[in-house]
Amino acid sequence: MPRTRYTKTQLEQIVFTQLENLNAIHDLLRIMKVQNELIDNANKKLRDEVIDFKKRVNYATGKRN
C-alpha cells in the first residue's frame, strides 16, 4: 500500500484548517459556558421563588399564611 505524500503547502493548509476548527470549537464551548451560567442563575432564582411560595402557602390546607 503506497504512502500518501504531502507537500509542505498541503501540510500547512491541513494544519491551518485544524487550527480554524479548534478555534470554532473553542468559541462554541465559550457560548455553551455562558448559556449554562444563565440557566444556572435562572434555576437558582426559580428555586428561591418556589421556596418563598412554599413558605407562604400551607400545602395541607391549601390556604395562604
C-alpha distances in whole Angstrom, upper triangle without the diagonal:
4,7,9,13,16,19,22,24,21,21,25,25,22,25,28,27,26,30,31,30,31,35,35,34,37,39,39,40,43,44,43,45,48,48,48,51,53,53,54,57,58,57,60,62,62,63,66,67,67,68,71,72,72,74,77,76,78,75,78,80,78,81,80,82
4,7,9,13,16,19,21,18,18,22,22,20,23,26,25,25,28,30,29,30,33,34,34,36,38,38,39,42,43,43,45,48,48,48,51,53,53,54,57,58,58,60,62,62,63,66,67,67,69,72,72,73,75,77,77,78,76,79,81,79,82,81,82
4,6,10,13,16,18,15,15,19,19,17,19,22,22,21,25,26,26,27,30,31,31,33,35,35,36,39,40,40,42,45,45,46,48,50,50,51,54,55,55,57,60,60,60,63,65,65,66,69,70,70,73,75,75,76,74,77,79,77,79,78,80
4,7,10,13,14,12,12,16,16,14,16,19,19,19,22,24,23,25,27,28,28,31,33,33,34,37,38,38,40,43,43,44,46,48,48,49,52,53,53,56,58,58,59,62,63,63,65,67,68,69,71,73,73,75,73,76,78,76,78,77,78
4,7,10,12,10,10,13,14,13,15,18,18,19,21,23,23,25,27,28,29,31,33,34,34,37,38,39,41,43,44,44,47,49,49,50,53,54,54,56,59,59,60,63,64,64,66,68,69,70,72,74,75,76,74,77,80,77,79,78,79
4,7,8,6,6,10,10,10,12,15,15,16,18,20,20,22,24,25,26,28,30,31,32,34,36,37,38,40,41,42,44,46,47,48,50,52,52,54,56,57,58,60,62,62,64,66,67,68,70,72,73,74,73,76,78,75,77,76,77
4,5,5,6,9,10,11,12,14,15,17,18,20,21,23,24,26,27,29,30,32,33,35,36,38,39,41,42,43,45,47,48,49,51,53,54,55,57,58,59,62,63,64,65,67,69,70,72,73,74,76,74,78,80,77,79,78,79
4,5,5,6,9,10,11,12,14,15,16,18,20,21,22,24,26,27,29,30,31,33,35,36,37,39,41,42,43,45,46,48,50,51,52,54,56,57,58,60,61,62,64,66,67,68,70,72,73,75,73,77,79,76,78,76,77
4,5,5,6,9,10,10,12,14,15,16,18,20,21,23,24,26,27,29,30,31,33,35,36,38,39,40,42,44,45,46,48,50,51,52,54,55,57,59,60,61,63,65,66,67,69,71,71,74,72,75,77,75,76,75,76
4,5,5,6,9,10,11,12,14,15,17,18,20,21,23,24,26,27,29,30,32,33,35,37,38,39,41,42,43,45,47,48,49,51,53,54,55,57,59,59,61,63,64,65,67,69,70,72,70,73,75,73,74,73,74
4,5,5,6,9,10,11,12,14,15,16,18,20,21,22,24,26,27,29,30,31,33,35,36,37,39,41,42,43,45,47,47,49,51,52,53,55,57,58,59,61,62,63,66,67,68,70,69,72,74,71,73,72,73
4,5,5,6,9,10,10,12,14,15,16,18,20,21,23,24,26,27,29,30,31,33,35,36,38,39,41,42,44,45,46,48,50,51,52,54,56,57,58,60,61,62,64,66,67,69,68,71,73,70,72,70,71
4,5,5,6,9,10,10,12,14,15,16,18,20,21,23,24,26,27,29,30,32,33,35,36,38,39,40,42,44,45,47,48,49,51,53,54,55,57,59,60,61,63,65,65,68,66,69,71,69,70,69,70
4,5,5,6,9,10,11,12,14,15,17,18,20,21,23,24,26,27,29,31,32,33,35,36,37,39,41,42,43,45,47,48,49,51,52,53,55,57,58,59,61,63,63,66,64,67,69,67,68,67,68
4,5,5,6,9,10,10,12,14,15,16,18,20,21,22,24,26,27,29,30,31,33,35,36,37,39,41,42,43,45,46,47,49,51,52,53,55,57,58,60,61,62,64,63,66,68,66,67,66,67
4,5,5,6,9,10,11,12,14,15,17,19,20,21,23,24,26,27,29,30,32,33,35,36,38,39,41,42,44,45,46,48,50,51,52,54,55,57,59,60,61,63,62,66,67,65,66,65,66
4,5,5,6,9,10,11,12,14,15,17,18,20,21,23,24,26,27,29,31,32,33,35,36,38,39,41,42,43,45,47,48,49,51,53,54,55,57,59,59,62,60,63,65,62,64,63,64
4,5,5,6,9,10,11,12,14,15,16,18,20,21,22,25,26,27,29,30,31,33,35,36,37,39,41,42,43,45,46,47,49,51,52,53,55,57,57,60,58,61,63,61,62,61,62
4,5,5,6,9,10,10,12,14,15,16,18,20,21,23,24,26,27,29,30,31,33,35,36,37,39,40,42,44,45,46,48,50,51,52,54,56,57,59,58,61,63,60,62,60,61
4,5,5,6,9,10,11,12,14,15,17,18,20,21,23,24,26,27,29,30,32,33,35,36,38,39,40,42,44,45,47,48,49,51,53,54,55,58,56,60,61,59,60,58,60
4,5,5,6,9,10,11,12,14,15,16,18,20,21,22,24,26,27,28,30,32,33,35,36,37,38,41,42,43,45,46,47,49,51,52,53,55,54,57,59,56,58,56,58
4,5,5,6,9,10,10,12,14,15,16,19,20,21,23,24,25,27,29,30,31,33,35,36,37,39,41,41,43,45,46,47,49,51,52,54,53,56,58,55,57,55,56
4,5,5,6,9,10,11,12,14,15,17,18,20,21,23,24,26,27,29,30,32,33,35,36,38,39,41,42,44,45,46,48,50,51,53,52,56,57,55,56,54,55
4,5,5,6,9,10,11,12,14,16,17,18,20,21,23,24,26,27,29,30,32,33,34,36,38,39,41,42,43,45,47,48,49,51,50,54,55,52,54,52,53
4,5,5,6,9,10,10,12,14,15,16,18,20,21,22,24,26,26,28,30,31,32,34,36,37,38,40,41,43,45,46,47,49,48,51,53,50,52,50,52
4,5,5,6,9,10,11,13,14,15,17,19,20,21,23,24,26,27,29,30,31,33,35,36,37,39,40,42,44,45,46,49,47,51,53,50,52,50,51
4,5,5,6,9,10,11,12,14,16,17,18,20,21,23,24,26,27,29,30,32,33,35,36,38,39,41,42,44,45,47,46,50,52,49,50,48,49
4,5,5,6,9,10,10,12,14,15,16,18,20,21,22,24,26,27,28,30,31,32,34,36,37,38,41,42,43,45,44,47,49,46,48,46,47
4,5,5,6,9,10,10,12,14,15,16,18,20,21,22,24,25,26,28,30,31,33,34,36,37,39,41,41,44,42,46,48,45,47,45,46
4,5,5,6,9,10,11,13,14,15,17,19,20,21,23,24,26,27,29,30,32,33,35,36,38,39,41,43,42,46,47,45,46,44,45
4,5,5,6,9,10,11,12,14,15,17,18,20,21,23,24,26,27,29,30,32,33,35,36,38,39,41,40,44,46,43,44,42,43
4,5,5,6,9,10,10,12,14,15,16,18,20,21,22,24,25,26,28,30,31,32,34,36,37,39,38,41,43,40,42,40,41
4,5,5,6,9,10,10,12,14,15,16,18,20,21,23,24,26,27,29,30,31,33,35,36,38,37,41,43,40,41,39,40
4,5,5,6,9,10,11,12,14,15,17,18,20,21,23,24,26,27,29,30,32,33,35,37,37,40,42,39,40,38,39
4,5,5,6,9,10,11,12,14,15,16,18,20,21,22,24,26,27,28,30,32,33,35,34,38,39,36,38,36,37
4,5,5,6,9,10,10,12,14,15,16,18,20,21,22,24,25,27,28,30,31,33,32,36,38,35,36,35,35
4,5,5,6,9,10,11,12,14,15,17,18,20,21,23,24,26,27,29,30,33,32,36,37,35,36,33,34
4,5,5,6,9,10,11,12,14,15,17,18,20,21,22,24,26,27,28,31,31,34,36,33,34,32,32
4,5,5,6,9,10,10,12,14,15,16,18,20,21,22,24,26,27,29,28,32,33,30,32,30,31
4,5,5,6,9,10,10,12,14,15,16,18,20,21,23,24,26,28,27,31,32,30,31,29,30
4,5,5,6,9,10,11,12,14,15,17,18,20,21,23,24,27,27,30,32,29,30,28,28
4,5,5,6,9,10,11,12,14,15,16,18,20,21,22,25,25,28,30,27,28,25,26
4,5,5,6,9,10,10,12,14,15,16,18,20,21,23,22,26,28,25,26,24,25
4,5,5,6,9,10,11,12,14,15,17,19,20,22,22,26,27,25,26,23,24
4,5,5,6,9,10,11,12,14,15,17,18,21,21,25,26,23,24,21,22
4,5,5,6,9,10,10,12,14,15,16,19,19,22,24,21,22,20,21
4,5,5,6,9,10,11,12,14,15,18,17,21,22,20,21,19,20
4,5,5,6,9,10,11,13,14,17,17,21,22,20,20,18,18
4,5,5,6,9,10,11,12,15,16,19,20,17,18,15,16
4,5,5,6,9,10,10,13,13,16,18,15,16,14,15
4,5,5,6,9,10,12,12,16,17,15,16,14,14
4,5,5,6,9,12,13,16,17,15,15,12,12
4,5,5,6,9,10,14,14,12,12,9,10
4,5,5,7,8,11,12,10,11,9,10
4,6,7,9,12,13,12,11,9,8
4,7,9,12,12,10,9,6,5
4,6,9,9,6,6,4,6
4,6,6,5,6,6,7
4,6,5,7,9,10
4,6,8,11,12
4,5,9,10
4,7,10
4,6
4
